[in-house]
Amino acid sequence: MLYDTALADRIRLYLADIPNLEFEEKKMFRGLTFMVNDKMCVCVSGENLMCRFDPKIQEELANKIGYQPMIMKGKEYKGYCYILPEGIISKKDFEYFVDKCVNFNKIAKSSKK
């Protein structure tokens, strides 16, 4: 699947400006994933931003423009969502979602290898 390279560039530039943050890019989830501390942080999936965040703030995020729950095999995955392009048009909104992902990454558990 193709992914929005302009959105990937926005994420790349934003993460690069965060002091002491190292990240790596991996093609996965039918898009491009940005790994921080060897953990999935945020992804570009098609034209959408795919977020990994603290499940405790699911309701807060669900009220934002562009929010779509992540549903796989009929099950909603708590702590993951898609943000449609209309939800990240402004710099402020884009940074809001990416910051939620980066902040959760600090306490998130690594996936089993």
DOLUMGU-237101 format. One record per atom (N, C-alpha, C): residue in three letters; x, z, y. Coordinates in steps of 0.05 Angstrom, whole numbers. Layout:
BEGIN
ALA / X / Z / Y
...
END
This chain:
BEGIN
MET / 17 / 0 / -24
MET / 0 / 0 / 0
MET / 18 / 0 / 25
LEU / 10 / -15 / 44
LEU / 24 / -15 / 69
LEU / 16 / 9 / 85
TYR / 35 / 18 / 102
TYR / 28 / 41 / 119
TYR / 35 / 33 / 148
ASP / 24 / 48 / 167
ASP / 27 / 43 / 195
ASP / 55 / 51 / 204
THR / 72 / 31 / 208
THR / 100 / 36 / 215
THR / 103 / 49 / 243
ALA / 84 / 42 / 261
ALA / 84 / 54 / 288
ALA / 79 / 84 / 286
LEU / 60 / 92 / 268
LEU / 54 / 120 / 264
LEU / 78 / 134 / 251
ALA / 91 / 121 / 232
ALA / 115 / 132 / 220
ALA / 137 / 136 / 241
ASP / 140 / 118 / 260
ASP / 159 / 121 / 281
ASP / 152 / 144 / 299
ARG / 127 / 148 / 305
ARG / 118 / 171 / 322
ARG / 126 / 197 / 308
ILE / 121 / 199 / 282
ILE / 128 / 224 / 267
ILE / 158 / 227 / 267
ARG / 172 / 207 / 260
ARG / 202 / 208 / 259
ARG / 214 / 218 / 285
LEU / 205 / 206 / 307
LEU / 216 / 214 / 333
LEU / 208 / 243 / 340
TYR / 184 / 251 / 334
TYR / 175 / 278 / 340
TYR / 191 / 298 / 323
LEU / 193 / 293 / 298
LEU / 208 / 312 / 281
LEU / 238 / 314 / 289
ALA / 249 / 291 / 297
ALA / 277 / 290 / 305
ALA / 282 / 307 / 329
ASP / 262 / 312 / 346
ASP / 265 / 327 / 370
ASP / 262 / 357 / 366
ILE / 254 / 366 / 342
ILE / 251 / 394 / 336
ILE / 279 / 406 / 329
PRO / 289 / 425 / 344
PRO / 316 / 435 / 339
PRO / 318 / 447 / 311
ASN / 340 / 443 / 298
ASN / 347 / 453 / 272
ASN / 328 / 445 / 250
LEU / 314 / 423 / 253
LEU / 296 / 414 / 232
LEU / 308 / 389 / 220
GLU / 312 / 391 / 194
GLU / 322 / 368 / 179
GLU / 299 / 358 / 161
PHE / 296 / 332 / 161
PHE / 275 / 320 / 144
PHE / 286 / 295 / 130
GLU / 271 / 288 / 110
GLU / 278 / 265 / 94
GLU / 252 / 249 / 90
GLU / 255 / 223 / 87
GLU / 232 / 206 / 83
GLU / 231 / 195 / 54
LYS / 208 / 196 / 43
LYS / 204 / 186 / 15
LYS / 179 / 169 / 14
LYS / 181 / 147 / 0
LYS / 157 / 131 / -4
LYS / 141 / 143 / -27
MET / 118 / 154 / -22
MET / 101 / 166 / -42
MET / 73 / 168 / -31
PHE / 54 / 175 / -47
PHE / 26 / 177 / -39
PHE / 16 / 152 / -26
ARG / 25 / 129 / -36
ARG / 17 / 103 / -26
ARG / 24 / 100 / 4
GLY / 45 / 113 / 13
GLY / 53 / 112 / 40
GLY / 81 / 123 / 44
LEU / 86 / 136 / 67
LEU / 112 / 147 / 73
LEU / 108 / 177 / 78
THR / 123 / 193 / 63
THR / 122 / 222 / 65
THR / 146 / 233 / 79
PHE / 142 / 252 / 97
PHE / 164 / 265 / 111
PHE / 167 / 293 / 98
MET / 190 / 296 / 85
MET / 196 / 321 / 71
MET / 213 / 339 / 90
VAL / 205 / 364 / 91
VAL / 220 / 384 / 107
VAL / 226 / 407 / 87
ASN / 251 / 415 / 86
ASN / 260 / 436 / 67
ASN / 252 / 429 / 38
ASP / 254 / 404 / 31
ASP / 247 / 394 / 4
ASP / 218 / 397 / -3
LYS / 201 / 399 / 18
LYS / 172 / 403 / 13
LYS / 157 / 381 / 30
MET / 136 / 371 / 18
MET / 119 / 352 / 33
MET / 109 / 365 / 58
CYS / 113 / 352 / 81
CYS / 104 / 364 / 106
CYS / 80 / 347 / 117
VAL / 85 / 322 / 122
VAL / 65 / 304 / 134
VAL / 71 / 276 / 123
CYS / 50 / 260 / 122
CYS / 52 / 233 / 111
CYS / 38 / 212 / 128
VAL / 46 / 188 / 124
VAL / 30 / 165 / 135
VAL / 18 / 152 / 110
SER / -8 / 150 / 110
SER / -23 / 138 / 88
SER / -41 / 116 / 100
GLY / -32 / 92 / 97
GLY / -47 / 70 / 110
GLY / -43 / 73 / 140
GLU / -66 / 76 / 153
GLU / -65 / 80 / 182
GLU / -71 / 109 / 189
ASN / -73 / 126 / 169
ASN / -80 / 154 / 173
ASN / -56 / 173 / 171
LEU / -58 / 195 / 185
LEU / -39 / 217 / 182
LEU / -50 / 234 / 159
MET / -33 / 240 / 140
MET / -41 / 258 / 119
MET / -26 / 284 / 124
CYS / -41 / 306 / 126
CYS / -30 / 332 / 133
CYS / -30 / 352 / 110
ARG / -9 / 368 / 109
ARG / -8 / 392 / 92
ARG / -7 / 416 / 110
PHE / -27 / 433 / 109
PHE / -29 / 455 / 128
PHE / -38 / 480 / 113
ASP / -38 / 502 / 128
ASP / -47 / 528 / 117
ASP / -77 / 526 / 111
PRO / -85 / 530 / 86
PRO / -113 / 528 / 79
PRO / -131 / 547 / 95
LYS / -119 / 568 / 106
LYS / -135 / 587 / 122
LYS / -146 / 574 / 148
ILE / -134 / 552 / 157
ILE / -144 / 540 / 181
ILE / -160 / 514 / 176
GLN / -169 / 511 / 151
GLN / -185 / 487 / 143
GLN / -209 / 483 / 161
GLU / -224 / 504 / 166
GLU / -248 / 502 / 183
GLU / -241 / 494 / 211
GLU / -220 / 505 / 222
GLU / -211 / 498 / 249
GLU / -205 / 468 / 251
LEU / -190 / 458 / 232
LEU / -183 / 430 / 232
LEU / -207 / 412 / 227
ALA / -225 / 421 / 210
ALA / -248 / 405 / 202
ALA / -266 / 398 / 227
ASN / -263 / 414 / 248
ASN / -279 / 409 / 272
ASN / -266 / 389 / 291
LYS / -242 / 379 / 285
LYS / -227 / 361 / 302
LYS / -236 / 332 / 297
ILE / -234 / 316 / 318
ILE / -240 / 288 / 316
ILE / -221 / 275 / 297
GLY / -232 / 258 / 279
GLY / -216 / 243 / 260
GLY / -210 / 257 / 234
TYR / -218 / 282 / 232
TYR / -213 / 297 / 207
TYR / -228 / 286 / 183
GLN / -215 / 282 / 161
GLN / -228 / 275 / 136
GLN / -216 / 292 / 114
PRO / -232 / 305 / 98
PRO / -221 / 322 / 77
PRO / -207 / 304 / 56
MET / -188 / 315 / 42
MET / -175 / 301 / 21
MET / -190 / 306 / -5
ILE / -202 / 286 / -16
ILE / -217 / 289 / -41
ILE / -205 / 271 / -62
MET / -198 / 283 / -84
MET / -187 / 268 / -107
MET / -203 / 276 / -132
LYS / -211 / 256 / -147
LYS / -227 / 261 / -171
LYS / -251 / 279 / -166
GLY / -263 / 276 / -143
GLY / -287 / 291 / -136
GLY / -282 / 319 / -126
LYS / -257 / 327 / -123
LYS / -250 / 354 / -115
LYS / -236 / 354 / -88
GLU / -246 / 371 / -70
GLU / -233 / 374 / -44
GLU / -208 / 391 / -46
TYR / -186 / 381 / -36
TYR / -160 / 395 / -37
TYR / -157 / 411 / -11
LYS / -159 / 438 / -14
LYS / -155 / 455 / 9
LYS / -126 / 454 / 18
GLY / -122 / 454 / 44
GLY / -95 / 453 / 55
GLY / -84 / 425 / 59
TYR / -101 / 405 / 53
TYR / -93 / 377 / 57
TYR / -116 / 362 / 70
CYS / -110 / 343 / 87
CYS / -131 / 326 / 99
CYS / -118 / 300 / 109
TYR / -136 / 282 / 116
TYR / -129 / 258 / 130
TYR / -139 / 260 / 159
ILE / -123 / 250 / 177
ILE / -132 / 248 / 205
ILE / -133 / 218 / 211
LEU / -157 / 208 / 217
LEU / -161 / 180 / 223
LEU / -148 / 174 / 250
PRO / -142 / 149 / 256
PRO / -128 / 141 / 280
PRO / -141 / 152 / 306
GLU / -167 / 154 / 307
GLU / -180 / 164 / 332
GLU / -174 / 193 / 337
GLY / -165 / 207 / 317
GLY / -158 / 236 / 321
GLY / -130 / 241 / 331
ILE / -114 / 220 / 332
ILE / -86 / 224 / 341
ILE / -78 / 204 / 363
ILE / -97 / 194 / 378
ILE / -91 / 175 / 399
ILE / -73 / 189 / 420
SER / -81 / 212 / 429
SER / -66 / 226 / 450
SER / -42 / 240 / 439
LYS / -21 / 242 / 455
LYS / 3 / 256 / 448
LYS / -3 / 285 / 440
LYS / -21 / 297 / 456
LYS / -28 / 325 / 452
LYS / -41 / 329 / 424
ASP / -59 / 312 / 417
ASP / -73 / 314 / 391
ASP / -54 / 308 / 368
PHE / -37 / 287 / 371
PHE / -17 / 281 / 351
PHE / 1 / 305 / 346
GLU / 12 / 316 / 367
GLU / 30 / 339 / 365
GLU / 16 / 364 / 353
TYR / -10 / 367 / 359
TYR / -25 / 390 / 348
TYR / -25 / 389 / 318
PHE / -31 / 365 / 306
PHE / -32 / 363 / 277
PHE / -5 / 365 / 264
VAL / 15 / 351 / 275
VAL / 42 / 352 / 264
VAL / 53 / 381 / 265
ASP / 47 / 394 / 287
ASP / 57 / 422 / 290
ASP / 44 / 440 / 268
LYS / 19 / 436 / 262
LYS / 6 / 452 / 241
LYS / 20 / 448 / 215
CYS / 28 / 423 / 210
CYS / 42 / 417 / 185
CYS / 70 / 429 / 184
VAL / 85 / 427 / 206
VAL / 112 / 438 / 208
VAL / 111 / 468 / 205
ASN / 92 / 481 / 219
ASN / 90 / 510 / 218
ASN / 84 / 520 / 190
PHE / 66 / 506 / 176
PHE / 59 / 514 / 149
PHE / 82 / 510 / 130
ASN / 98 / 489 / 135
ASN / 121 / 483 / 117
ASN / 140 / 506 / 115
LYS / 142 / 522 / 135
LYS / 160 / 545 / 135
LYS / 152 / 565 / 113
ILE / 126 / 567 / 107
ILE / 117 / 587 / 87
ILE / 106 / 574 / 61
ALA / 104 / 548 / 61
ALA / 93 / 534 / 38
ALA / 112 / 536 / 14
LYS / 100 / 536 / -9
LYS / 115 / 536 / -34
LYS / 123 / 508 / -41
SER / 146 / 505 / -53
SER / 155 / 479 / -62
SER / 139 / 471 / -87
SER / 135 / 445 / -90
SER / 122 / 435 / -114
SER / 141 / 438 / -137
LYS / 129 / 441 / -161
LYS / 145 / 442 / -185
LYS / 158 / 415 / -190
LYS / 183 / 416 / -199
LYS / 198 / 391 / -203
LYS / 197 / 384 / -232
END
